[in-house]
Amino acid sequence: MKAAHAKVKSGVDFPAYVQEIKQLGLLHYDFMVKDGRTVYHGPNGFQISGDPVYSEKPISAQASPVTVQHIIAEHQQGKTDFLTFCALVADAGVKKWVVDTEVMLCSYYDLAGNNMVAEPIPDKGY
């Protein structure tokens, strides 16, 4: 998992990353924007949490799905790095995103647990 994650430099690399972790048996993962912690979920209730990867950042209570869609589009084009992406979506009200490798969908949630944006994950790059 760590080796696959290390290959991701921007949103352009994301589809290949998801394909690789899917092949490893991962069903889905939750990424917590507040501190960069990831919770991985596998078959038979398997779950493991990663450590936080950056200092805690505030999540805006003013969720803006339109802004999140714009931030995602920019990231998919390689215009932002991962840490910048995390800061921008936090400012737009994203608490976490969930990557579901079974249906190949990345969903972004606000502080209230509402699904703000759901993006299909392509088989190949953006």
N, C-alpha and C positions, 0 to 999 in steps of 0.2 A: 504494500500500500504506500509506504513512504517513497519507494523508488518511483512509482507511478506519479505520485503527487509532485515530486521534485521536477518532473518534466514540464509542469504547467507554468508558463510565464505570463500568459494573458488569456483572455477569453477565446482566442483563436485555437488554443491547445485543448480547450475543455472537452469537446466531443471525443477526441482520442483518449483522453484520461478516463472518461466515463466508460468507454468501451473496454478499456484495460481493467478497471476495477470490477466491471460486470463479469468479465472472464474469470476473475479471482473468486467469484461467488457472492459478492456484495449485493444485497437486495436494495438497500437505500441508505442514505446518510443524511443527518441533520447538521448543518453548519450554523453555529451560534455567532452572529455578527458582533455581539458585545465584546467577545474576547478571542474569537477565532477558534474556539473549541469545536471539534467534530465528534459526533456520535455515530458510529458505524453499526449497521444492522445486517445480519446474515441469516441463513436458514436456521430453523429450529429455535428461534428466540435468541440466537447469539447476538450479543451487543458488547461493544467496547468503545470507550471514550478516549479521545486524544487529549493532550494537554492544551491549555490556551497558547496561542501563538503570538499574541500582541497584548499590550496594555488595554484595559477596558475602555471602551468608548461609549458615549451616550447614544441611545437610540431615540430619534425624534418621535414624539407622540403624534405629530402631524404626518400621517401616512399619505404618500402621493404616488399612486400607481403609474400615472403618466410619467413622472420623473424617473421612476424605477425602470420603466420600459426604455426610456432614452439612455439611461446609464448602462443598461444591459446591451443595447445596440452598439454603443461606443466601445464597450469592453469586448464584444464579439469581433469588432473590427481591429482589435489590438491597440486601441488608443489609450488604454489605461492598464497599469499593472494591477496585480491582485490586491495589494494593500490600499491603493487608491480606490479601487472598486468597492472594497469593504467600507471605507470611510464615506464614500458617496451614498451607498445604499443605506447606511446607518442614518445619515442626514435626511434621507427620503423616507425613513420610518420602517425599514426592514429589520425585524428582530432575528429572523433566521430564514434560511432556504433549505429545502428538502430536495435531494436528487434521488429520484426513483428510477433504478436501472431496469426494472421490469417493464414499465410503460414508457421509459425514456422521456421523462418530464422533470423539469426543475421548477419548483413552486416557491414563491417568495411570500412570507407572512409578516404581518405587522404585529405590534405589541398585544393587540386584542385577539390574535390568532386568526385573523381574516386573511384569506388567500388574496394577495394583491395582484400578482402576475403569475401566470403559468406558461413556461416556455418549453416547446418541444426540443429535445436534444437530437440533433441530426446524427446519422451514422458516420458521417465524415465531417470535415471542418465547415465552418460558417462561410 
